[in-house]
């Protein structure tokens, strides 16, 4: 069997989640090809050839792919599709955006957000915000799959794949990029960090999120937020952890002033160790926390920072 | 400009689902159902476009058995002008849903189709993108701002690294994210008025589409439960536990 994996990147770095999606491809079993579609993305190609388990790296380097517009990327993948039984992308915003177009153009359905592989046509995925786990069999000849990275362990990066440059350019011409407003942070990516500290409505305002900085610095942590904190405008959307935000599963997750709504738990309950700091002893977050402390976060955070 | 808003009837977001004892699916018997929250945001956005004079007509469409008329009436109470129910008792895959919606798009010729980015039951996040591919329309998914400029629509999208704004030729597909708007509550007079708005029922079987399922649900199980943890009294104790018991910090 042949498997095509779409590489997630920003034209400069390969996202670490791709290593986990390749692990999902290995669990299916077959020859794995990685597709790097972008513009001026040689550094991504250099990283991609080292991904263990990958035999070939296809490179589509063209301005049409610079912003990974769904219309253009889906046409490219469809053009390549005949060589592969499985096409995988990471369930991040790029993969979620273009993959269903690929599926529809190929007249097959998509299996979204798999967390485990049962066999080459049967996959396990969470439904209802992770409150139920479905085992789903695809009846289509081709499997179009998005992978939830937290379900798989990253492959190593000591491989040596062959590079094949693609000349095809697919440009739908009916969409174009206007601008980006990207959050620049020195901290690790939420999806890749081994420690995450998140604030919720209890933080009261955006300024108070600074209370998390010192702790994050000491632990090398990424900073996240609950939907309530994002909706209230405390912090930007890319910090949201939850069912419809980012799904994280770090070694340590510290929830501060977060009550623990179903949709938030869906984004973090697979973390290895969960710590909850909340002044409400009845908050549902304590039901999933390994260690809880009932305390006013404005007292607890400075003390925690001092004692780490 | 016509706006089409496909909506889905799902479990109310406040209700915690239970898996059936025979692991065949989740148990939805006697459970409170509602319009999918993302679909509600889509209806609200369409109605605001009409109030702003950008849209001329808002058409809500839903696919399901008779019970989804309840959610269509909700959309009408929120301000949609008319509704279409595509009647089927089958639980259809996203691709088949998108194919049925494609037929409605061909009939109605909307300039904008606005949908929720995902349904909170299946969590698939597929239908809008699939409809885009089938109709050849460009898409702006996970939208937090939608702005019309001439014959284009600018969509600001919530992406992993922040916000991205793209421009789409019309007709186009938009899927909603949480921060696009805050849906209104339907007023009692509007709920009453909604009862008299037109609601067409069309049989899914009449569209001449092969609706054979593309997936088979083999089983549904409850997730692994986390063991209840402990409550510590002091920060010192917490730091000690994290260092020496959980060994997640050094």
Interface residues (C-beta under 8 A of the other chain):
Chain A: X10 X67 X69 X70 X71 X74 X92 X93 X94 X96 X97 X98 X99 X100 X101 X102 X103 X104 X105 X107 X108 X109 X110 X111 X112 X113 X122 X126 X127 X128 X129 X130 X131 X132 X133 X134 X135 X136 X137 X138 X139 X140 X172 X174 X175 X176 X177 X178 X179 X180 X181 X182 X183 X191 X195 X219 X227 X230 X231 X236 X237 X238 X243 X244 X246 X251 X252 X262 X263 X269 X272 X273 X274 X275 X281 X286 X287 X288 X289 X290 X291 X292 X293 X294 X295 X300 X303 X304 X307 X308
Chain B: X11 X13 X16 X17 X19 X26 X38 X93 X94 X95 X98 X117 X118 X120 X121 X122 X123 X124 X125 X126 X127 X128 X129 X130 X131 X132 X133 X134 X136 X137 X138 X139 X141 X142 X144 X154 X157 X158 X159 X160 X161 X162 X163 X164 X165 X166 X167 X168 X169 X177 X178 X179 X213 X214 X215 X216 X217 X218 X219 X220 X221 X222 X223 X226 X227 X228 X229 X230 X231 X232 X233 X234 X235 X236 X238 X239 X241 X242 X246 X248 X249
